[in-house]
Amino acid sequence: PQIMFYPHQQNQAYWYNTEEPISFSDVKIRHAFIQKVYSIVSLQLLITVTITALFVFLEPVKISFYSNIWILWIALGGTLVILIVLVCCESVSRKFPINIILLMIFTVFESILIGAISAVFNINTIFIALGITSVVVIALTIFAFQTKIDFTGFGVYLFVFGIVLCAFGIVTLIYRSQILNILYAASGAGLFSFYLIFDTQLMLGGHHKNSISPEDYVFGALNIYVDIINLFLFILRLVSAIEE
């Protein structure tokens, strides 16, 4: 199973507290925060699509990468280290420009991993998965903005589901079954669909039970980006399994 990151549950100190110096209830502050987060996420996705395209369409890039497998380990290690720093060190994740620099480095490392994974799939499969992911992300984002249902209190349940999904992934490695593979991929796509709604509502504030501080725009962008990337990977796996 692919590597899944859950920055959401690692540090709930990022979630908004009424004692924060900046009030998240101010509409202008919240709108500026949301705009900043989605601007950063858009840049991250652009970087990821560009690097992934290099792996998928340029054979020399693919050959060079697989000939120097140490790049994979650097990207994997760098991703984990930066993720831990951004999630656990509030003073770093809130300090500009180091927070943006670390986030962009994380994005590049993560994009290398995504590119390496995508390169083993058929191009048509990648485009189908990309199209489905785009539609799902847009639909879920609109739903998260419009619905009166508060998903921000479901964090514990999503975390438990994530642990169960990891265990399920190990089972799929031991017992090679196409049915299990499809169920695993569908479950993963479902989990990160809910995570996307959850993280989107954390940014909205307002009537929602939990929200994150407007100072934590990097943490917010990290959550949304990770949700979209994992959603794409599970949909890619699901489409590939169904095609087979």
Secondary structure, 3 states (H helix, E strand, C coil): CCCCCCHHHCCHHHECCCCCCCCCCCHHHHHHHHHHHHHHHHHHHHHHHHHHHHHHHCHHHHHHHHHCCHHHHHHHHHHHHHHHHHHHCHHHHCCCCHHHHHHHHHHHHHHHHHHHHHCCCCHHHHHHHHHHHHHHHHHHHHHHHHCCCCCHHHHHHHHHHHHHHHHHHHHHHHCCCHHHHHHHHHHHHHHHHHHHHHHHHHHHCCCCCCCECCCCHHHHHHHHHHHHHHHHHHHHHHHHHHHC
